[in-house]
Amino acid sequence: AGAGGGAVLQVKPRLLRRNRGEGNKRTLGGRPEPDQPVDPVCPVALTSDILSQHFHLSLFDAARQFGICATAMKKVCRKMGIKKWPYGKLKLVETKLSKLRAQASAAGVTLERLGEGSGDDAPGGHIGRQVRRLEEKRAKLLQGADVELSD
């Protein structure tokens, strides 16, 4: 189940906060001070395409950008078929990619030559296959597909 649907879900931003003040990493901020005017709140329209543009952020940072709480964000994701926010897997894949590219450049193999050989004896052949496989996983994660990482 991926995030390929065109369904639009309306989520109302959360008005009341538990404490007064700025909040921390996981909260949106404190309850507004009594003298501050409260703006009328419009619901946030979320689609799978909009969500996929924020997969590079943690769930909490993405929720903060939308002005909703993380729990509401998780509920929206589940309704759209995204079982788990892909930031962690995406970060892992990108870390592996950067290490492989650094390994290839240390061995003197350019990125263009990584994909040339098909065998392990070709310069960068093994590394090139790993890079291509990780780039495919990265693309699937950015589309919202749940990919198993087996390395």
Buried (B, 14 or more C-beta within 10 A) or exposed (E): EBBEBEEEBEBEBBEEBEEEEEBEEEBBBBBBEEEEEEEEEEEBEBBBBBBBEBBBBBBBEBBBEBBBBBEBBBBBBEEBBBEEBBBEBBEBBBEBBEEBBEBBEEEEBEEEBBBEBEEEEBBBBBBBBBBEEBEEBBEBBBBBBBBEEEE
